[in-house]
Every structure is written in C-alpha cells, then in structure tokens.
Amino acid sequence: MTEFTPLASLLGGAMIGLAAILLMAFHGRIAGMTGILSGLLPPLSNDWAWRAAFIAGAIVAPALIIIVAGASAVPFESPVPTPWLIIGGLIVGIGVHFGGGCTSGHGVCGLARLSPRSIAATLIFMASTALTVFVVRHLLGGF
C-alpha cells in the first residue's frame, strides 16, 4: 500500500510546475524528459549544456535530499520480471516517438498551455493506463 502524502505531493507538483515555467521562461523550451534526453544522444544538439544540467539535476537532486535531510531512499521492488519491465519500457518509448512527446511534456507543459494535441495525448495516456491496470489486475490475475 502506498503511503498518503498530500503535502509532500503538493510541494513536489509545485516544484515540477515551477521548473517547467522557468525552463520555458529562460530557454523557451518544454520540460519533456524524452525531448530533453534525446538532445543528449548523438548527434548532440547545439543546446546540449542546459539539457545535461537538467538531466543531472533530476538525478542528483534526490540524492542530495537523501544526504542532506537524512531521508531514507524509497525502497523499490517490483513483482514484474525484469524482461517484462524492459519490454514495457520499449513499448513506452515507441509510444513516445509516435505520440510526439512523453507524459511530462504533454501532461505537465502541454496541458498548462491548453494544447489540444497535449490534451488528447494525456487523455489517451490516462485511458491506456487505466485499461492496462484493469486487464492486468482483474483479467490476468494481477501481480
């Protein structure tokens, strides 16, 4: 069971929103993780420096919180076998490619801009997620 943390969740969401606003304000760019990451893959884009800083911050910030605040790392365990996780990641990557962006780009930034394409993409993401959970848990016996 997941612990209910409304204040931490609100603060985290506000920080994600602030980061998205600042990236748009200072660089005119959308804070979609796959788009940012793709600019770090060869051939490198001409704006790779801010992309590298953004990704480094996404990796280093949680580690710093654990070190500075003395918080414990969030334990992670998955009942899903590793090959299935890899296959799922590949399927998501294909969806990101054909959907023209990921959940962070469409769901956070696109919805905030009232982009019709992002609204449609986010509705499809959410419906697909709900359908997948239903099928896996109720029709296939769940994990």
C-alpha positions as CSV (number, residue, x, y, z in Angstrom):
1,M,0.0,0.0,0.0
2,T,1.3,3.5,-0.9
3,E,1.5,6.0,1.9
4,F,-0.8,9.0,1.6
5,T,1.4,12.1,1.5
6,P,-0.7,15.1,0.3
7,L,1.6,17.9,1.5
8,A,4.8,16.3,0.0
9,S,2.9,15.5,-3.2
10,L,1.6,19.1,-3.4
11,L,5.1,20.5,-2.9
12,G,6.6,18.1,-5.4
13,G,4.0,19.0,-8.0
14,A,4.5,22.7,-7.4
15,M,8.3,22.3,-7.8
16,I,7.8,20.4,-11.1
17,G,5.5,23.2,-12.3
18,L,8.0,25.9,-11.3
19,A,10.8,24.1,-13.1
20,A,8.7,23.8,-16.2
21,I,7.8,27.5,-16.0
22,L,11.4,28.6,-15.5
23,L,12.6,26.4,-18.4
24,M,10.0,28.0,-20.7
25,A,10.7,31.5,-19.4
26,F,14.5,31.3,-19.7
27,H,15.1,29.0,-22.6
28,G,11.7,28.9,-24.4
29,R,11.8,25.1,-24.1
30,I,9.2,22.4,-23.0
31,A,10.2,20.3,-19.9
32,G,9.5,17.0,-21.6
33,M,12.1,14.5,-20.3
34,T,12.3,12.5,-23.5
35,G,12.8,15.5,-25.7
36,I,15.5,16.8,-23.3
37,L,17.2,13.5,-23.2
38,S,17.1,13.0,-26.9
39,G,19.2,16.1,-27.4
40,L,22.0,14.4,-25.4
41,L,22.2,11.5,-27.8
42,P,24.4,11.6,-30.9
43,P,24.3,13.8,-32.8
44,L,24.4,16.3,-30.0
45,S,22.1,19.3,-30.3
46,N,23.7,22.7,-30.1
47,D,21.9,23.3,-26.8
48,W,23.2,20.2,-25.0
49,A,24.6,22.1,-22.0
50,W,21.2,23.0,-20.4
51,R,19.9,19.6,-21.3
52,A,22.8,17.9,-19.5
53,A,22.3,20.2,-16.5
54,F,18.6,19.4,-16.4
55,I,19.1,15.6,-16.5
56,A,22.0,15.9,-14.0
57,G,19.7,17.8,-11.7
58,A,16.9,15.2,-12.0
59,I,19.4,12.6,-10.9
60,V,21.5,14.5,-8.3
61,A,18.6,16.3,-6.5
62,P,17.0,13.2,-4.9
63,A,20.4,12.0,-3.8
64,L,21.1,15.4,-2.2
65,I,17.8,15.3,-0.4
66,I,18.6,11.8,1.0
67,I,22.1,13.0,2.1
68,V,21.2,16.5,3.5
69,A,17.8,15.7,5.0
70,G,18.8,12.3,6.3
71,A,15.8,10.8,4.5
72,S,15.9,7.2,3.5
73,A,15.8,6.1,-0.1
74,V,12.5,5.0,-1.2
75,P,12.6,1.2,-1.3
76,F,11.7,-0.3,-4.7
77,E,10.7,-3.7,-5.5
78,S,8.7,-5.0,-8.5
79,P,6.8,-8.2,-8.8
80,V,7.2,-7.9,-12.6
81,P,10.1,-9.8,-14.1
82,T,12.9,-7.7,-15.4
83,P,12.5,-8.7,-19.1
84,W,8.8,-7.6,-18.9
85,L,10.0,-4.2,-17.5
86,I,12.4,-3.9,-20.4
87,I,9.7,-4.8,-22.9
88,G,7.3,-2.3,-21.3
89,G,10.0,0.4,-21.5
90,L,10.4,-0.2,-25.2
91,I,6.7,-0.1,-25.8
92,V,6.5,3.2,-23.9
93,G,9.5,4.5,-26.0
94,I,7.6,3.6,-29.2
95,G,4.5,5.4,-27.9
96,V,6.6,8.5,-27.0
97,H,8.0,8.5,-30.5
98,F,4.6,8.2,-32.3
99,G,2.8,10.4,-29.7
100,G,5.3,13.3,-30.3
101,G,6.3,13.5,-26.6
102,C,6.1,12.0,-23.2
103,T,3.8,12.4,-20.2
104,S,5.9,15.2,-18.8
105,G,5.9,17.2,-22.0
106,H,2.2,16.7,-22.8
107,G,0.8,16.2,-19.3
108,V,2.6,19.0,-17.5
109,C,3.6,21.5,-20.1
110,G,1.1,20.9,-22.8
111,L,-2.0,20.9,-20.5
112,A,-0.7,24.2,-18.9
113,R,-0.6,25.7,-22.4
114,L,-4.1,24.2,-23.2
115,S,-2.6,22.5,-26.3
116,P,-5.3,20.4,-28.0
117,R,-2.7,17.8,-29.1
118,S,-1.4,17.5,-25.5
119,I,-5.0,17.3,-24.1
120,A,-5.7,14.4,-26.5
121,A,-2.4,12.7,-25.8
122,T,-2.9,13.0,-22.0
123,L,-6.4,11.6,-22.2
124,I,-5.0,8.6,-24.2
125,F,-2.2,8.1,-21.8
126,M,-4.6,8.0,-18.8
127,A,-7.2,5.8,-20.6
128,S,-4.4,3.4,-21.7
129,T,-3.1,3.2,-18.1
130,A,-6.5,2.6,-16.6
131,L,-7.2,-0.1,-19.2
132,T,-3.8,-1.8,-18.6
133,V,-4.2,-1.8,-14.8
134,F,-7.7,-3.3,-15.2
135,V,-6.6,-6.0,-17.6
136,V,-3.5,-7.0,-15.6
137,R,-5.2,-7.0,-12.2
138,H,-8.6,-8.2,-13.0
139,L,-8.4,-10.3,-16.2
140,L,-4.9,-11.7,-15.9
141,G,-4.8,-12.2,-12.2
142,G,-2.5,-9.3,-11.3
143,F,0.9,-9.0,-9.9
